[in-house]
Amino acid sequence: MKFKDLQMKRQFVCRKTVVGIDPAKRSHHATVLDGDGLRLGKSFSFAHDHKGFTETLWMKLHERLDEINPQNIIFAIECSCRLWTLLAHYLNHAGYAVVLVSPVTTHRSRPFINHDLSHTDPKMPSSSPCAQHARPAW
């Protein structure tokens, strides 16, 4: 990757709240990181359905954030299988920035942030917002 591209991607996520989401068939797992990369509260899950997207996700975010502003939040979604598409389109349509993160990136970044390599690790979504490999969904 070219240095200029890397700098542009880092600038895109700098000082913004990042919601890392690991999609799954029945429920997605998410972690919220502040602008300094520190986790805000515990990881949480929400169902892969209308109620999960429109109620549970926002309720859990309101528990962790004082203000939910589309200009200050980025949703980083691991783009494994096709489970991410519905959620990414929903969030993008709602006006939020969505970046897609390769599963290879999250797998490689877990050892650096004290993760085990199992797919059941509840901390896995926090490895998603990897600035150097995130790419905007547009």
C-alpha positions as CSV (number, residue, x, y, z in Angstrom):
1,M,0.0,0.0,0.0
2,K,1.3,3.4,-0.8
3,F,2.2,5.7,2.0
4,K,-0.1,8.5,0.8
5,D,-3.1,6.1,0.8
6,L,-2.2,4.9,4.3
7,Q,-2.1,8.5,5.6
8,M,-5.4,9.3,4.0
9,K,-7.1,6.3,5.6
10,R,-5.6,7.1,9.0
11,Q,-6.8,10.7,8.7
12,F,-10.3,9.4,7.9
13,V,-10.6,7.6,11.3
14,C,-8.5,10.0,13.4
15,R,-10.2,11.1,16.6
16,K,-13.5,9.5,15.7
17,T,-15.5,7.0,17.6
18,V,-15.2,3.6,15.9
19,V,-17.9,0.9,16.3
20,G,-16.2,-2.4,15.3
21,I,-18.8,-5.1,14.2
22,D,-18.2,-8.8,13.7
23,P,-21.2,-10.0,11.7
24,A,-22.8,-13.4,12.3
25,K,-25.8,-15.3,11.1
26,R,-28.1,-14.7,14.1
27,S,-26.5,-11.9,16.0
28,H,-23.7,-9.4,15.4
29,H,-21.0,-8.6,18.0
30,A,-19.8,-5.0,18.5
31,T,-17.2,-3.0,20.4
32,V,-17.1,0.8,20.7
33,L,-13.7,2.5,20.7
34,D,-13.2,6.2,21.5
35,G,-11.0,8.6,19.5
36,D,-7.9,7.4,21.4
37,G,-8.7,3.7,20.7
38,L,-9.8,2.9,24.2
39,R,-12.8,0.6,24.6
40,L,-16.0,2.1,25.9
41,G,-17.8,-0.5,28.0
42,K,-18.0,-4.2,27.3
43,S,-18.6,-5.7,23.9
44,F,-22.3,-6.3,23.1
45,S,-24.4,-8.2,20.6
46,F,-27.5,-7.3,18.6
47,A,-29.8,-9.5,16.5
48,H,-29.5,-9.7,12.7
49,D,-33.0,-8.4,12.2
50,H,-35.0,-5.2,12.0
51,K,-35.4,-4.8,15.8
52,G,-31.7,-5.5,16.3
53,F,-30.7,-2.8,13.8
54,T,-33.3,-0.2,14.7
55,E,-33.5,-0.6,18.5
56,T,-30.9,-2.8,20.2
57,L,-27.9,-1.4,18.4
58,W,-28.8,2.2,19.2
59,M,-29.8,1.5,22.8
60,K,-26.4,-0.1,23.4
61,L,-24.7,2.8,21.7
62,H,-26.6,5.3,23.8
63,E,-25.4,3.4,27.0
64,R,-21.8,4.0,25.9
65,L,-21.9,7.4,24.1
66,D,-23.2,10.8,25.3
67,E,-23.9,11.9,21.7
68,I,-24.4,9.9,18.5
69,N,-23.4,12.1,15.6
70,P,-22.9,10.7,12.1
71,Q,-19.9,13.0,11.6
72,N,-18.0,11.6,14.6
73,I,-18.8,7.8,14.3
74,I,-17.4,5.3,11.9
75,F,-18.8,1.7,11.7
76,A,-16.0,-0.8,10.8
77,I,-17.6,-4.1,9.7
78,E,-15.7,-7.3,9.0
79,C,-16.7,-8.2,5.5
80,S,-16.8,-12.0,5.9
81,C,-19.3,-13.9,3.8
82,R,-22.2,-11.7,2.8
83,L,-23.5,-11.1,6.3
84,W,-22.2,-7.6,6.4
85,T,-24.2,-6.2,3.4
86,L,-27.6,-5.6,5.0
87,L,-26.1,-3.9,8.0
88,A,-23.7,-1.8,5.9
89,H,-26.5,-0.6,3.6
90,Y,-28.7,0.2,6.6
91,L,-26.0,2.3,8.4
92,N,-24.8,4.0,5.2
93,H,-28.4,4.9,4.3
94,A,-28.8,6.4,7.8
95,G,-25.8,8.7,7.1
96,Y,-23.0,7.0,8.9
97,A,-19.5,6.3,7.5
98,V,-19.0,2.5,7.0
99,V,-15.6,0.9,6.4
100,L,-15.2,-2.7,5.4
101,V,-12.3,-4.6,7.1
102,S,-10.9,-7.8,5.6
103,P,-11.1,-10.9,7.9
104,V,-7.4,-11.4,7.2
105,T,-6.7,-8.0,8.8
106,T,-8.7,-8.8,11.9
107,H,-7.0,-12.2,12.2
108,R,-3.6,-10.7,11.9
109,S,-4.3,-7.8,14.3
110,R,-5.6,-10.0,17.2
111,P,-2.2,-11.0,18.7
112,F,-1.2,-7.3,18.9
113,I,-4.2,-6.4,21.1
114,N,-4.2,-9.4,23.3
115,H,-6.6,-11.7,21.6
116,D,-6.7,-15.4,21.2
117,L,-7.3,-16.7,17.7
118,S,-10.7,-18.4,18.3
119,H,-13.7,-17.0,16.5
120,T,-15.7,-17.0,19.8
121,D,-13.5,-14.3,21.3
122,P,-15.9,-11.6,22.6
123,K,-13.1,-9.0,22.1
124,M,-12.8,-9.8,18.3
125,P,-14.8,-6.7,17.1
126,S,-12.3,-4.3,18.6
127,S,-9.7,-5.6,16.2
128,S,-11.9,-4.6,13.2
129,P,-11.2,-0.9,13.1
130,C,-7.7,-1.3,11.8
131,A,-7.0,2.1,10.2
132,Q,-4.3,0.9,7.9
133,H,-6.5,-1.6,6.1
134,A,-10.0,-0.1,6.4
135,R,-11.7,1.0,3.2
136,P,-14.8,3.1,2.8
137,A,-17.9,1.4,1.6
138,W,-18.7,3.9,-1.0
